[in-house]
Amino acid sequence: MDEIELADLRMDALELLSRLPGEDQLTFVLYHFLELTQEEVGIVQGIARRTVSDRLSRISGLLTEMAPPK
């Protein structure tokens, strides 16, 4: 993958993330970019670990649906 393709992929990812509700964006960033555990994400957001797990599953489904076709 060249630099232009990588830049396009990053822009697509940011576009998809920007469409998520704010609390889902935070959950995604805490878990995937800051690499907190689901329990730690729950503590930061004041929600149960199970809620974090449910959100991450829902977010994954939403991002898959919103992704442009290959």
C-alpha angles and dihedrals in degrees: 000000000000127000094263093052090047091050090049090050091051091050091049090050092049090048091052093047092050089060093060121093112264097254090050090050090053092048090051095047095046092049103037105029103029090034096223117164119252088254091053091048088052092052092049092048097037094239136117120271088240089057089052090051092049091049093049090051091049092046091051090053093047093049090049091051093046096046114108115250116266 
